[in-house]
């Protein structure tokens, strides 16, 4: 299992990260069925950037789901609130679709 220190997850700038995410979600759109939905999870560090990029690419966000962690990582420094949630985005490829699939 690779860690967050692996070379492929290091980006020199937000622009480079955004381009990577746009390329990834652009490629996914090419192989998704029109009724396909996608679930994306990330921390507060990136989920809002990802959601914006998804909308720019034409995805329709159906819902956001908040995962409340019952045993979050301790807040050792005590200078911020404990990061006890993660956000999931549920989106569909075609905004006109009404019967969603998960493939």
C-alpha positions, 0 to 999 in steps of 0.5 A, a space after each residue: 500500500 502506498 502512502 501519501 508520501 508516494 511520488 504520484 500524490 505530490 503536486 507542485 501547486 494547486 493548479 497541477 493538482 486541479 489538472 490531475 483531478 480534471 484529467 482523472 474525472 474527465 477520463 472517468 466520464 468517457 467510460 461511464 454510462 449516461 445513468 452512472 453515478 460516482 461517489 467521491 470521498 476526501 477530506 476538507 483539504 480537497 473535497 471542495 476543489 474536487 466538487 468544483 472541478 466535477 461541476 465544471 466537467 458537467 457532472 451533476 452533484 446529487 448530494 453530499 454525505 457527511 461521514 461523522 467519524 466516531 473515533 477521529 484522529 486526536 487533535 494533538 496540537 489543540 490549535 484547530 477543531 478535531 477533524 471528525 468528518 469527511 465529505 462524500 460527493 454523490 454525482 451523476 454523469 448526465 444531469 438529465 438522467 433520472 434512473 441512476 446506476 452504480 456502474 
